[in-house]
Amino acid sequence: MSAPVRDHRGLIAAAISVSITRRTSQERLQEMGAVVTREACELFAALGLPLNGWSAAYGSHGEDDD
């Protein structure tokens, strides 16, 4: 699973990626997806991208909504 990291212009500047095994449970996949999403959103902010407008694509920035 992966998530793009966007810079202050909204352009993809990097990506976060996590490798998993085929035996990973659905619950663990969702948990890992939330972590990847949260970290990508934190990097968005660090790179100067306002998070409003990206919340629809990335949820509520890693809060427990899944």
C-alpha positions as CSV (number, residue, x, y, z in Angstrom):
1,M,0.0,0.0,0.0
2,S,1.2,3.5,-0.7
3,A,0.2,7.2,-0.6
4,P,1.5,10.1,-2.6
5,V,3.1,13.1,-0.7
6,R,2.3,16.4,-2.3
7,D,4.3,19.6,-2.0
8,H,3.1,23.2,-1.5
9,R,1.9,23.4,-5.1
10,G,-0.1,20.2,-4.8
11,L,2.3,18.3,-7.0
12,I,3.4,14.8,-6.0
13,A,6.9,15.1,-4.6
14,A,7.4,11.7,-3.0
15,A,5.5,8.6,-1.8
16,I,5.2,6.5,1.3
17,S,5.0,2.8,0.7
18,V,4.6,-0.2,3.0
19,S,5.2,-3.8,2.0
20,I,2.9,-6.5,3.4
21,T,2.6,-10.3,3.3
22,R,-0.3,-12.1,1.7
23,R,-1.3,-13.3,5.2
24,T,-1.9,-9.8,6.6
25,S,-5.4,-9.6,8.1
26,Q,-8.0,-7.2,6.8
27,E,-8.0,-5.5,10.2
28,R,-4.2,-5.0,10.0
29,L,-4.4,-3.7,6.4
30,Q,-6.9,-1.0,7.5
31,E,-4.7,-0.1,10.5
32,M,-1.6,0.2,8.3
33,G,-3.6,2.2,5.7
34,A,-4.6,4.7,8.4
35,V,-1.0,5.1,9.4
36,V,0.2,5.6,5.9
37,T,-2.6,8.2,5.2
38,R,-1.9,10.1,8.5
39,E,1.9,10.3,7.8
40,A,1.3,11.5,4.2
41,C,-1.0,14.2,5.5
42,E,1.6,15.3,8.1
43,L,4.2,15.5,5.3
44,F,1.7,17.6,3.2
45,A,1.6,20.1,6.0
46,A,5.4,20.1,6.5
47,L,5.8,20.8,2.8
48,G,3.4,23.7,3.0
49,L,0.3,22.3,1.4
50,P,-2.9,23.5,3.0
51,L,-4.8,20.3,4.0
52,N,-8.3,21.8,3.3
53,G,-9.4,20.4,0.0
54,W,-7.3,17.2,0.3
55,S,-9.4,15.8,3.1
56,A,-11.9,14.3,0.7
57,A,-9.2,12.2,-0.9
58,Y,-7.4,11.3,2.3
59,G,-10.0,11.1,5.0
60,S,-9.8,13.1,8.2
61,H,-6.1,13.0,8.3
62,G,-5.6,9.7,10.1
63,E,-8.2,10.1,12.8
64,D,-10.1,6.9,13.7
65,D,-12.8,7.0,11.0
66,D,-12.3,3.6,9.4
